[in-house]
């Protein structure tokens, strides 16, 4: 149970990197605003000796135990220990694997870290990341036609973090800022192959983010036009007008997280790929 300090111990035990566990655990923990998990992450647990150290720590700081272990002996030992000291434990991938096995009628291979194998998908992500870093913030516009997705938008519409997130999904993403007084690159306006998506936000939200940005940089004052309401409103209007001219889909990121923005873009990209003529 959570203590009077409103925290609880959360033990994440994995025979691989632990990324799956961390993602699932944080997604659930985020639903409980009044309690904070103290994470204990144990990656690459593949032997009894390694598990012994984990069990000692769980016993010292009892709490919820989540695990992704494939070795049956390790699973049994972990579950037995948790029952003995009366702490809850759950396999995150066990029920899903059982469902797959029942539906496919075949047992799993039991390969630890199989999702991290250096396959074609892995190298596709690395290539996408390299491309995205080179084509960040309007750099090397001559290579925009090689992108899968090109993001445009005024300053502080989360173009760079969204681009990196998409690249991590294997989507080659470039981004081009729309800056007042600076002509839009001709290469951008003539694109036909990549999906161009225009990110925008309300002037109020942009002003808030820009002011925070200036404060974080230690600037007592910034460019007057950078946070001036009239100027920002004109920037947003210009971006919308340009997007309408080229029929670029508009995506409002005012209240969207990076993940939500990326998910919306990936759906647009997937729909476009599916509807694109073959041959």
Secondary structure, DSSP 8 states (H G I E B T S, - for coil): ---TTSEEEEEEEESS-SHHHHHHHHHHHTT-TT-EEEEEEE----SHHHHHHHHHHHHHS-EEEEEE---HHHHHHHHHHHHHTT--EEETTHHHHHHHHHHHTS-----TTGGG---HHHHHHHHHHHHHHHTGGGTTGGGGGG-SEEEEESTTS-HHHHHHHHHTTT--EEEEE--TTS---HHHHT--SSEEEEEE--HHHHHHHHHHHHHHTT-SS--HHHH-HHHHHHHHHHHHHHHHHHT-EEEE-TT--HHHHHHHHHHHHHHHHHHS---
